[in-house]
C-alpha cells in the first residue's frame, strides 16, 4: 500500500510542488537579473564607445558643418558608423550562439536550443538598444557649433 504519513505533515500537493520548485525558481530569477545587468552593461559600453568615437571626430564634424553639412547629414554619418559596428557584433554573436547551442541544450526547458524566435528576439532587442545608444551621441554631434570647434584649433 502507500506510505503512511503523520497527520501533521499532510498538506496540499501545490505546497509540495512549490517547495520542490523553489531552488529552480531562485536560479531562474538570478539568471534573469544577471541577464538584465549584462544588457545594461552592453548599453553603457556601446554608448561609451560611440560617444568616444564621436568626441575624437569633433573637429572633423565641425569642419563638415562649416562646409555646409546639415545636422541630418552628421546624424546619418554617426548612426551609420555605429550601426555598422552593431551589425558585425550581432552577426558574430549569432554565429557564436549557434555554435554553442549543443553545450546549453541540456539547460533549456520548453524551448529548443535553436529556437529562431529567441534568436531573432534577442538580436532585435540588442539592435534596438544599440540604436538608442548610437542615437544619443549622434544627436549631440549634430548640434555642434562649427565656429566653436574651429576656434579651439
Secondary structure, DSSP 8 states (H G I E B T S, - for coil): ------GGG---HHHHHHHHHHHHHHHHHHHHHHHHHHHHHHHHHHHHHHHHHHHHTHHHHHHHHHTT--HHHHHHHHHHHHHHHHHHHHHHHHHHHHHTHHHHGGG-SSS-TT-HHHHHHHHHHHHHHHHHHHHHHHHHHHT--HHHHHHT-
